[in-house]
């Protein structure tokens, strides 16, 4: 993946990687993507995620895609539609 230099781009890229992780792990509406799955996924695809992870999660939460959970991120109905489309 191309290394991005602005913080906004890093936040957006990390958020996109999180969305891709929901698909990779087949997380559906109302289910949680656990941090123990998410962190290795992000580390492999975008090692700079640690710098902006909380901001990326906040961005996804503001968009209505996720809700914070104690051990990960729960996919909302809006997030499910974004990740899975009309499946």
Gaussian input, Z-matrix of N, CA and C with variables (Angstrom, degrees):
# hf/3-21g

backbone

0 1
 N
 C     1     B1
 C     2     B2     1     A1
 N     3     B3     2     A2     1     D1
 C     4     B4     3     A3     2     D2
 C     5     B5     4     A4     3     D3
 N     6     B6     5     A5     4     D4
 C     7     B7     6     A6     5     D5
 C     8     B8     7     A7     6     D6
 N     9     B9     8     A8     7     D7
 C    10    B10     9     A9     8     D8
 C    11    B11    10    A10     9     D9
 N    12    B12    11    A11    10    D10
 C    13    B13    12    A12    11    D11
 C    14    B14    13    A13    12    D12
 N    15    B15    14    A14    13    D13
 C    16    B16    15    A15    14    D14
 C    17    B17    16    A16    15    D15
 N    18    B18    17    A17    16    D16
 C    19    B19    18    A18    17    D17
 C    20    B20    19    A19    18    D18
 N    21    B21    20    A20    19    D19
 C    22    B22    21    A21    20    D20
 C    23    B23    22    A22    21    D21
 N    24    B24    23    A23    22    D22
 C    25    B25    24    A24    23    D23
 C    26    B26    25    A25    24    D24
 N    27    B27    26    A26    25    D25
 C    28    B28    27    A27    26    D26
 C    29    B29    28    A28    27    D27
 N    30    B30    29    A29    28    D28
 C    31    B31    30    A30    29    D29
 C    32    B32    31    A31    30    D30
 N    33    B33    32    A32    31    D31
 C    34    B34    33    A33    32    D32
 C    35    B35    34    A34    33    D33
 N    36    B36    35    A35    34    D34
 C    37    B37    36    A36    35    D35
 C    38    B38    37    A37    36    D36
 N    39    B39    38    A38    37    D37
 C    40    B40    39    A39    38    D38
 C    41    B41    40    A40    39    D39
 N    42    B42    41    A41    40    D40
 C    43    B43    42    A42    41    D41
 C    44    B44    43    A43    42    D42
 N    45    B45    44    A44    43    D43
 C    46    B46    45    A45    44    D44
 C    47    B47    46    A46    45    D45
 N    48    B48    47    A47    46    D46
 C    49    B49    48    A48    47    D47
 C    50    B50    49    A49    48    D48
 N    51    B51    50    A50    49    D49
 C    52    B52    51    A51    50    D50
 C    53    B53    52    A52    51    D51
 N    54    B54    53    A53    52    D52
 C    55    B55    54    A54    53    D53
 C    56    B56    55    A55    54    D54
 N    57    B57    56    A56    55    D55
 C    58    B58    57    A57    56    D56
 C    59    B59    58    A58    57    D57
 N    60    B60    59    A59    58    D58
 C    61    B61    60    A60    59    D59
 C    62    B62    61    A61    60    D60
 N    63    B63    62    A62    61    D61
 C    64    B64    63    A63    62    D62
 C    65    B65    64    A64    63    D63
 N    66    B66    65    A65    64    D64
 C    67    B67    66    A66    65    D65
 C    68    B68    67    A67    66    D66
 N    69    B69    68    A68    67    D67
 C    70    B70    69    A69    68    D68
 C    71    B71    70    A70    69    D69
 N    72    B72    71    A71    70    D70
 C    73    B73    72    A72    71    D71
 C    74    B74    73    A73    72    D72
 N    75    B75    74    A74    73    D73
 C    76    B76    75    A75    74    D74
 C    77    B77    76    A76    75    D75
 N    78    B78    77    A77    76    D76
 C    79    B79    78    A78    77    D77
 C    80    B80    79    A79    78    D78
 N    81    B81    80    A80    79    D79
 C    82    B82    81    A81    80    D80
 C    83    B83    82    A82    81    D81
 N    84    B84    83    A83    82    D82
 C    85    B85    84    A84    83    D83
 C    86    B86    85    A85    84    D84
 N    87    B87    86    A86    85    D85
 C    88    B88    87    A87    86    D86
 C    89    B89    88    A88    87    D87
 N    90    B90    89    A89    88    D88
 C    91    B91    90    A90    89    D89
 C    92    B92    91    A91    90    D90
 N    93    B93    92    A92    91    D91
 C    94    B94    93    A93    92    D92
 C    95    B95    94    A94    93    D93
 N    96    B96    95    A95    94    D94
 C    97    B97    96    A96    95    D95
 C    98    B98    97    A97    96    D96
 N    99    B99    98    A98    97    D97
 C   100   B100    99    A99    98    D98
 C   101   B101   100   A100    99    D99
 N   102   B102   101   A101   100   D100
 C   103   B103   102   A102   101   D101
 C   104   B104   103   A103   102   D102
 N   105   B105   104   A104   103   D103
 C   106   B106   105   A105   104   D104
 C   107   B107   106   A106   105   D105
 N   108   B108   107   A107   106   D106
 C   109   B109   108   A108   107   D107
 C   110   B110   109   A109   108   D108
 N   111   B111   110   A110   109   D109
 C   112   B112   111   A111   110   D110
 C   113   B113   112   A112   111   D111
 N   114   B114   113   A113   112   D112
 C   115   B115   114   A114   113   D113
 C   116   B116   115   A115   114   D114
 N   117   B117   116   A116   115   D115
 C   118   B118   117   A117   116   D116
 C   119   B119   118   A118   117   D117
 N   120   B120   119   A119   118   D118
 C   121   B121   120   A120   119   D119
 C   122   B122   121   A121   120   D120
 N   123   B123   122   A122   121   D121
 C   124   B124   123   A123   122   D122
 C   125   B125   124   A124   123   D123
 N   126   B126   125   A125   124   D124
 C   127   B127   126   A126   125   D125
 C   128   B128   127   A127   126   D126
 N   129   B129   128   A128   127   D127
 C   130   B130   129   A129   128   D128
 C   131   B131   130   A130   129   D129
 N   132   B132   131   A131   130   D130
 C   133   B133   132   A132   131   D131
 C   134   B134   133   A133   132   D132
 N   135   B135   134   A134   133   D133
 C   136   B136   135   A135   134   D134
 C   137   B137   136   A136   135   D135
 N   138   B138   137   A137   136   D136
 C   139   B139   138   A138   137   D137
 C   140   B140   139   A139   138   D138
 N   141   B141   140   A140   139   D139
 C   142   B142   141   A141   140   D140
 C   143   B143   142   A142   141   D141
 N   144   B144   143   A143   142   D142
 C   145   B145   144   A144   143   D143
 C   146   B146   145   A145   144   D144
 N   147   B147   146   A146   145   D145
 C   148   B148   147   A147   146   D146
 C   149   B149   148   A148   147   D147
 N   150   B150   149   A149   148   D148
 C   151   B151   150   A150   149   D149
 C   152   B152   151   A151   150   D150
 N   153   B153   152   A152   151   D151
 C   154   B154   153   A153   152   D152
 C   155   B155   154   A154   153   D153
 N   156   B156   155   A155   154   D154
 C   157   B157   156   A156   155   D155
 C   158   B158   157   A157   156   D156
 N   159   B159   158   A158   157   D157
 C   160   B160   159   A159   158   D158
 C   161   B161   160   A160   159   D159
 N   162   B162   161   A161   160   D160
 C   163   B163   162   A162   161   D161
 C   164   B164   163   A163   162   D162
 N   165   B165   164   A164   163   D163
 C   166   B166   165   A165   164   D164
 C   167   B167   166   A166   165   D165
 N   168   B168   167   A167   166   D166
 C   169   B169   168   A168   167   D167
 C   170   B170   169   A169   168   D168
 N   171   B171   170   A170   169   D169
 C   172   B172   171   A171   170   D170
 C   173   B173   172   A172   171   D171
 N   174   B174   173   A173   172   D172
 C   175   B175   174   A174   173   D173
 C   176   B176   175   A175   174   D174
 N   177   B177   176   A176   175   D175
 C   178   B178   177   A177   176   D176
 C   179   B179   178   A178   177   D177
 N   180   B180   179   A179   178   D178
 C   181   B181   180   A180   179   D179
 C   182   B182   181   A181   180   D180
 N   183   B183   182   A182   181   D181
 C   184   B184   183   A183   182   D182
 C   185   B185   184   A184   183   D183
 N   186   B186   185   A185   184   D184
 C   187   B187   186   A186   185   D185
 C   188   B188   187   A187   186   D186
 N   189   B189   188   A188   187   D187
 C   190   B190   189   A189   188   D188
 C   191   B191   190   A190   189   D189
 N   192   B192   191   A191   190   D190
 C   193   B193   192   A192   191   D191
 C   194   B194   193   A193   192   D192
 N   195   B195   194   A194   193   D193
 C   196   B196   195   A195   194   D194
 C   197   B197   196   A196   195   D195
 N   198   B198   197   A197   196   D196
 C   199   B199   198   A198   197   D197
 C   200   B200   199   A199   198   D198
 N   201   B201   200   A200   199   D199
 C   202   B202   201   A201   200   D200
 C   203   B203   202   A202   201   D201
 N   204   B204   203   A203   202   D202
 C   205   B205   204   A204   203   D203
 C   206   B206   205   A205   204   D204
 N   207   B207   206   A206   205   D205
 C   208   B208   207   A207   206   D206
 C   209   B209   208   A208   207   D207
 N   210   B210   209   A209   208   D208
 C   211   B211   210   A210   209   D209
 C   212   B212   211   A211   210   D210
 N   213   B213   212   A212   211   D211
 C   214   B214   213   A213   212   D212
 C   215   B215   214   A214   213   D213
 N   216   B216   215   A215   214   D214
 C   217   B217   216   A216   215   D215
 C   218   B218   217   A217   216   D216
 N   219   B219   218   A218   217   D217
 C   220   B220   219   A219   218   D218
 C   221   B221   220   A220   219   D219
 N   222   B222   221   A221   220   D220
 C   223   B223   222   A222   221   D221
 C   224   B224   223   A223   222   D222
 N   225   B225   224   A224   223   D223
 C   226   B226   225   A225   224   D224
 C   227   B227   226   A226   225   D225
 N   228   B228   227   A227   226   D226
 C   229   B229   228   A228   227   D227
 C   230   B230   229   A229   228   D228
 N   231   B231   230   A230   229   D229
 C   232   B232   231   A231   230   D230
 C   233   B233   232   A232   231   D231
 N   234   B234   233   A233   232   D232
 C   235   B235   234   A234   233   D233
 C   236   B236   235   A235   234   D234
 N   237   B237   236   A236   235   D235
 C   238   B238   237   A237   236   D236
 C   239   B239   238   A238   237   D237
 N   240   B240   239   A239   238   D238
 C   241   B241   240   A240   239   D239
 C   242   B242   241   A241   240   D240
 N   243   B243   242   A242   241   D241
 C   244   B244   243   A243   242   D242
 C   245   B245   244   A244   243   D243
 N   246   B246   245   A245   244   D244
 C   247   B247   246   A246   245   D245
 C   248   B248   247   A247   246   D246
 N   249   B249   248   A248   247   D247
 C   250   B250   249   A249   248   D248
 C   251   B251   250   A250   249   D249
 N   252   B252   251   A251   250   D250
 C   253   B253   252   A252   251   D251
 C   254   B254   253   A253   252   D252
 N   255   B255   254   A254   253   D253
 C   256   B256   255   A255   254   D254
 C   257   B257   256   A256   255   D255
 N   258   B258   257   A257   256   D256
 C   259   B259   258   A258   257   D257
 C   260   B260   259   A259   258   D258

   B1=1.4418
   B2=1.5280
   B3=1.2993
   B4=1.4539
   B5=1.5228
   B6=1.3184
   B7=1.4528
   B8=1.5224
   B9=1.3035
   B10=1.4533
   B11=1.5237
   B12=1.3252
   B13=1.4513
   B14=1.5200
   B15=1.3051
   B16=1.4576
   B17=1.5281
   B18=1.3143
   B19=1.4628
   B20=1.5256
   B21=1.3304
   B22=1.4649
   B23=1.5238
   B24=1.3246
   B25=1.4636
   B26=1.5258
   B27=1.3244
   B28=1.4641
   B29=1.5231
   B30=1.3339
   B31=1.4661
   B32=1.5226
   B33=1.3278
   B34=1.4688
   B35=1.5265
   B36=1.3167
   B37=1.4564
   B38=1.5263
   B39=1.3120
   B40=1.4656
   B41=1.5243
   B42=1.3256
   B43=1.4637
   B44=1.5239
   B45=1.3234
   B46=1.4628
   B47=1.5344
   B48=1.3084
   B49=1.4698
   B50=1.5258
   B51=1.3287
   B52=1.4650
   B53=1.5216
   B54=1.3422
   B55=1.4700
   B56=1.5289
   B57=1.3245
   B58=1.4663
   B59=1.5204
   B60=1.3291
   B61=1.4659
   B62=1.5295
   B63=1.3314
   B64=1.4685
   B65=1.5215
   B66=1.3167
   B67=1.4598
   B68=1.5330
   B69=1.3290
   B70=1.4683
   B71=1.5366
   B72=1.3278
   B73=1.4596
   B74=1.5265
   B75=1.3424
   B76=1.4606
   B77=1.5224
   B78=1.3296
   B79=1.4586
   B80=1.5253
   B81=1.3080
   B82=1.4667
   B83=1.5255
   B84=1.3113
   B85=1.4570
   B86=1.5280
   B87=1.3208
   B88=1.4596
   B89=1.5145
   B90=1.3320
   B91=1.4598
   B92=1.5239
   B93=1.3209
   B94=1.4588
   B95=1.5167
   B96=1.3159
   B97=1.4601
   B98=1.5206
   B99=1.3098
   B100=1.4596
   B101=1.5240
   B102=1.3186
   B103=1.4627
   B104=1.5256
   B105=1.3287
   B106=1.4655
   B107=1.5235
   B108=1.3257
   B109=1.4664
   B110=1.5183
   B111=1.3293
   B112=1.4553
   B113=1.5234
   B114=1.3311
   B115=1.4686
   B116=1.5244
   B117=1.3366
   B118=1.4695
   B119=1.5344
   B120=1.3292
   B121=1.4620
   B122=1.5314
   B123=1.3277
   B124=1.4640
   B125=1.5268
   B126=1.3162
   B127=1.4590
   B128=1.5238
   B129=1.3091
   B130=1.4618
   B131=1.5279
   B132=1.3162
   B133=1.4585
   B134=1.5242
   B135=1.3198
   B136=1.4584
   B137=1.5270
   B138=1.3211
   B139=1.4691
   B140=1.5312
   B141=1.3287
   B142=1.4629
   B143=1.5277
   B144=1.3309
   B145=1.4545
   B146=1.5309
   B147=1.3218
   B148=1.4708
   B149=1.5212
   B150=1.3207
   B151=1.4659
   B152=1.5258
   B153=1.3263
   B154=1.4743
   B155=1.5303
   B156=1.3085
   B157=1.4584
   B158=1.5293
   B159=1.3126
   B160=1.4715
   B161=1.5269
   B162=1.3268
   B163=1.4581
   B164=1.5307
   B165=1.3312
   B166=1.4671
   B167=1.5239
   B168=1.3229
   B169=1.4617
   B170=1.5289
   B171=1.3231
   B172=1.4651
   B173=1.5381
   B174=1.3249
   B175=1.4609
   B176=1.5355
   B177=1.3245
   B178=1.4667
   B179=1.5213
   B180=1.3150
   B181=1.4583
   B182=1.5290
   B183=1.3373
   B184=1.4673
   B185=1.5215
   B186=1.3250
   B187=1.4669
   B188=1.5330
   B189=1.3235
   B190=1.4612
   B191=1.5184
   B192=1.3290
   B193=1.4633
   B194=1.5201
   B195=1.3249
   B196=1.4653
   B197=1.5163
   B198=1.3072
   B199=1.4512
   B200=1.5156
   B201=1.3333
   B202=1.4583
   B203=1.5252
   B204=1.3100
   B205=1.4632
   B206=1.5278
   B207=1.3229
   B208=1.4683
   B209=1.5340
   B210=1.3147
   B211=1.4710
   B212=1.5271
   B213=1.3560
   B214=1.4517
   B215=1.5154
   B216=1.3342
   B217=1.4624
   B218=1.5224
   B219=1.3271
   B220=1.4567
   B221=1.5188
   B222=1.3227
   B223=1.4597
   B224=1.5285
   B225=1.3310
   B226=1.4598
   B227=1.5336
   B228=1.3320
   B229=1.4613
   B230=1.5289
   B231=1.3285
   B232=1.4619
   B233=1.5329
   B234=1.3238
   B235=1.4530
   B236=1.5240
   B237=1.3200
   B238=1.4719
   B239=1.5183
   B240=1.3253
   B241=1.4573
   B242=1.5244
   B243=1.3344
   B244=1.4625
   B245=1.5444
   B246=1.3282
   B247=1.4710
   B248=1.5224
   B249=1.3014
   B250=1.4660
   B251=1.5213
   B252=1.3201
   B253=1.4602
   B254=1.5074
   B255=1.3019
   B256=1.4698
   B257=1.5039
   B258=1.3060
   B259=1.4739
   B260=1.5079
   A1=108.36
   A2=115.99
   A3=121.66
   A4=109.22
   A5=116.16
   A6=120.09
   A7=109.10
   A8=115.94
   A9=121.63
   A10=108.87
   A11=115.80
   A12=118.37
   A13=114.40
   A14=120.08
   A15=119.29
   A16=109.69
   A17=115.78
   A18=120.22
   A19=111.14
   A20=117.23
   A21=120.56
   A22=110.85
   A23=116.89
   A24=120.44
   A25=110.72
   A26=117.20
   A27=120.59
   A28=111.07
   A29=117.05
   A30=120.88
   A31=109.39
   A32=116.95
   A33=121.05
   A34=111.26
   A35=117.22
   A36=120.78
   A37=111.07
   A38=116.67
   A39=120.48
   A40=109.99
   A41=117.56
   A42=120.95
   A43=110.75
   A44=117.09
   A45=120.57
   A46=110.76
   A47=117.12
   A48=120.57
   A49=111.17
   A50=116.55
   A51=120.23
   A52=109.58
   A53=117.05
   A54=120.64
   A55=110.21
   A56=117.08
   A57=120.55
   A58=111.42
   A59=117.27
   A60=120.74
   A61=110.81
   A62=117.32
   A63=119.40
   A64=110.19
   A65=116.33
   A66=120.41
   A67=110.59
   A68=116.54
   A69=121.09
   A70=111.15
   A71=116.24
   A72=120.74
   A73=112.56
   A74=116.16
   A75=123.17
   A76=112.89
   A77=115.08
   A78=121.28
   A79=108.08
   A80=115.89
   A81=121.93
   A82=110.44
   A83=115.41
   A84=122.49
   A85=111.90
   A86=116.23
   A87=121.75
   A88=114.12
   A89=117.31
   A90=121.17
   A91=109.68
   A92=115.16
   A93=121.28
   A94=111.20
   A95=114.98
   A96=121.95
   A97=105.37
   A98=116.47
   A99=121.69
   A100=111.08
   A101=114.73
   A102=120.04
   A103=112.23
   A104=118.07
   A105=119.96
   A106=111.64
   A107=118.42
   A108=122.48
   A109=110.77
   A110=116.15
   A111=121.95
   A112=113.17
   A113=117.65
   A114=119.92
   A115=113.43
   A116=119.90
   A117=118.36
   A118=112.30
   A119=116.81
   A120=121.35
   A121=110.20
   A122=116.39
   A123=120.33
   A124=111.28
   A125=116.92
   A126=120.74
   A127=110.73
   A128=116.56
   A129=121.62
   A130=111.71
   A131=117.05
   A132=120.53
   A133=114.71
   A134=116.46
   A135=119.26
   A136=109.54
   A137=116.66
   A138=120.94
   A139=115.10
   A140=118.37
   A141=120.65
   A142=112.74
   A143=116.79
   A144=120.20
   A145=112.54
   A146=118.09
   A147=121.00
   A148=111.79
   A149=116.97
   A150=121.22
   A151=112.41
   A152=117.14
   A153=120.06
   A154=113.27
   A155=117.61
   A156=120.47
   A157=112.49
   A158=117.80
   A159=120.44
   A160=110.89
   A161=116.99
   A162=120.40
   A163=110.51
   A164=117.46
   A165=121.18
   A166=110.36
   A167=117.34
   A168=120.78
   A169=110.22
   A170=116.86
   A171=121.22
   A172=109.87
   A173=116.81
   A174=121.77
   A175=110.09
   A176=117.35
   A177=120.93
   A178=111.26
   A179=116.42
   A180=120.80
   A181=110.61
   A182=117.43
   A183=121.61
   A184=111.46
   A185=116.85
   A186=121.47
   A187=111.34
   A188=116.40
   A189=120.89
   A190=113.66
   A191=117.79
   A192=121.59
   A193=112.89
   A194=117.41
   A195=120.97
   A196=110.36
   A197=114.99
   A198=123.45
   A199=107.06
   A200=116.85
   A201=118.44
   A202=110.58
   A203=115.92
   A204=123.23
   A205=106.17
   A206=117.62
   A207=119.21
   A208=113.60
   A209=117.02
   A210=119.75
   A211=113.19
   A212=116.80
   A213=118.75
   A214=111.74
   A215=114.94
   A216=122.22
   A217=109.18
   A218=116.51
   A219=120.92
   A220=109.06
   A221=116.66
   A222=122.57
   A223=109.33
   A224=116.59
   A225=121.70
   A226=109.82
   A227=115.41
   A228=120.30
   A229=110.23
   A230=117.20
   A231=121.75
   A232=109.48
   A233=116.78
   A234=121.49
   A235=111.25
   A236=116.53
   A237=120.65
   A238=110.44
   A239=117.14
   A240=120.83
   A241=110.72
   A242=117.08
   A243=120.97
   A244=111.12
   A245=116.25
   A246=120.91
   A247=111.30
   A248=116.79
   A249=120.81
   A250=114.26
   A251=119.37
   A252=120.88
   A253=111.73
   A254=117.25
   A255=122.36
   A256=112.48
   A257=118.10
   A258=119.75
   A259=110.57
   D1=144.13
   D2=-178.13
   D3=-69.24
   D4=134.46
   D5=177.52
   D6=-78.39
   D7=126.47
   D8=-179.50
   D9=-100.03
   D10=154.60
   D11=-171.99
   D12=-109.99
   D13=-28.37
   D14=-179.64
   D15=-85.13
   D16=150.60
   D17=-179.96
   D18=-62.82
   D19=-39.28
   D20=178.66
   D21=-60.88
   D22=-42.67
   D23=177.75
   D24=-65.19
   D25=-39.14
   D26=178.59
   D27=-64.74
   D28=-39.91
   D29=177.66
   D30=-63.55
   D31=-47.80
   D32=-179.39
   D33=-62.10
   D34=-41.81
   D35=179.97
   D36=-65.77
   D37=-42.32
   D38=177.91
   D39=-64.18
   D40=-42.49
   D41=177.77
   D42=-60.72
   D43=-41.97
   D44=178.49
   D45=-64.48
   D46=-39.24
   D47=177.00
   D48=-63.32
   D49=-38.03
   D50=177.63
   D51=-64.05
   D52=-43.97
   D53=177.62
   D54=-59.87
   D55=-43.40
   D56=178.37
   D57=-63.04
   D58=-33.31
   D59=178.68
   D60=-65.08
   D61=-37.77
   D62=176.40
   D63=-57.69
   D64=-41.79
   D65=179.99
   D66=-69.99
   D67=-45.29
   D68=-178.60
   D69=-56.85
   D70=-42.17
   D71=-176.97
   D72=-94.64
   D73=8.87
   D74=175.87
   D75=53.31
   D76=44.75
   D77=177.70
   D78=-81.35
   D79=131.74
   D80=-178.41
   D81=-110.85
   D82=172.53
   D83=-179.14
   D84=-50.29
   D85=130.56
   D86=177.91
   D87=85.08
   D88=-6.57
   D89=178.75
   D90=-98.90
   D91=160.27
   D92=-175.76
   D93=-108.19
   D94=134.56
   D95=168.66
   D96=-89.96
   D97=111.80
   D98=-174.57
   D99=-77.48
   D100=143.75
   D101=-179.84
   D102=-57.57
   D103=-31.96
   D104=179.34
   D105=-65.16
   D106=-22.26
   D107=172.44
   D108=-89.13
   D109=-41.60
   D110=-173.23
   D111=-67.25
   D112=-46.14
   D113=-174.82
   D114=-59.23
   D115=-48.57
   D116=177.80
   D117=-62.54
   D118=-36.28
   D119=178.21
   D120=-61.30
   D121=-47.81
   D122=179.31
   D123=-65.93
   D124=-41.14
   D125=-179.02
   D126=-58.99
   D127=-39.29
   D128=-178.93
   D129=-71.42
   D130=-39.04
   D131=-172.78
   D132=-94.78
   D133=-30.02
   D134=-177.09
   D135=-153.95
   D136=83.32
   D137=-173.85
   D138=-58.77
   D139=-18.34
   D140=-179.39
   D141=-82.73
   D142=6.39
   D143=-176.92
   D144=-59.56
   D145=-31.14
   D146=-174.96
   D147=-59.56
   D148=-31.01
   D149=-178.22
   D150=-68.45
   D151=-28.80
   D152=-171.25
   D153=-133.24
   D154=14.23
   D155=-174.57
   D156=-58.27
   D157=-47.88
   D158=-178.07
   D159=-63.56
   D160=-38.73
   D161=177.96
   D162=-66.21
   D163=-38.81
   D164=178.11
   D165=-65.30
   D166=-42.21
   D167=177.57
   D168=-62.84
   D169=-41.79
   D170=178.80
   D171=-62.80
   D172=-41.87
   D173=178.00
   D174=-59.70
   D175=-47.09
   D176=-179.91
   D177=-65.64
   D178=-34.72
   D179=177.57
   D180=-67.79
   D181=-42.63
   D182=177.52
   D183=-62.11
   D184=-35.06
   D185=178.31
   D186=-73.80
   D187=-12.73
   D188=179.88
   D189=86.57
   D190=11.89
   D191=-177.28
   D192=-81.51
   D193=-32.62
   D194=-176.45
   D195=-136.64
   D196=158.27
   D197=167.79
   D198=-122.61
   D199=139.34
   D200=177.23
   D201=-64.65
   D202=142.10
   D203=174.82
   D204=-126.40
   D205=159.69
   D206=-177.58
   D207=-57.26
   D208=-33.30
   D209=-175.19
   D210=-120.15
   D211=17.26
   D212=179.81
   D213=169.12
   D214=-150.12
   D215=-179.11
   D216=-124.74
   D217=126.53
   D218=179.10
   D219=-91.68
   D220=132.28
   D221=179.00
   D222=-79.65
   D223=126.71
   D224=179.41
   D225=-86.53
   D226=176.48
   D227=176.46
   D228=-61.96
   D229=-42.94
   D230=178.68
   D231=-63.58
   D232=-43.57
   D233=178.53
   D234=-63.10
   D235=-40.84
   D236=178.26
   D237=-59.65
   D238=-44.44
   D239=179.16
   D240=-64.53
   D241=-37.17
   D242=178.94
   D243=-67.37
   D244=-43.91
   D245=-177.42
   D246=-73.89
   D247=-45.90
   D248=-169.83
   D249=-103.63
   D250=-7.62
   D251=178.71
   D252=63.80
   D253=-136.62
   D254=-176.36
   D255=-98.91
   D256=31.99
   D257=-178.87
   D258=-69.90

